[in-house]
């Protein structure tokens, strides 16, 4: 039997942050129920990041880590959006939405394709504050990832009888507009296979 090797959550962040990310991950791993084994790849400014699908950190350890100042706290918030507890994911997302770093974007977009309506509604409410050009560039760089997210919005039952009442559908439409505006301005990044 071939066991899938654990995913290194520090690889979910750009190389310039890898040392900080490794410290944050090491602190969280001490109380981890199990290491993450599944991941997905995205590109951020031409760099491939490998993001865990789920993490299983002790909630108290994560709660302490997200209060760290600077990048360490943001890294913990990003990892918190991958937590197995949906309430913790939502808590981390709500704090993360004010961040302007490009490496935060895949953590936000991934949540739109998951099945927790309250999380998608929080993202929809934050759309006016998001860095639309940065989101557009990210979506251009990751067409496969975005297409998969769109399909999930439909398949997870966000499709309300009246699509106009659906937060997932509206958020995907807003992301499309961001992507199309970035393409119209020639902000095309190298595509990443996801």
Secondary structure by P-SEA (a helix, b strand, c coil): ccccccccccccccccaaaaaaaaaaaaacccccccccbbbbbcccbbbbbbccccccaaaaaaaaacccaaaaaaaaaaaacccaaaaaaaaaaacccccccaaaaaaaaaacccaaaaaaaaaaccccaaaaaaaaaaacaaaaaaaaaaaaaaccccccccccaaaaaaaaaaaaaaaaaaaccccccccc
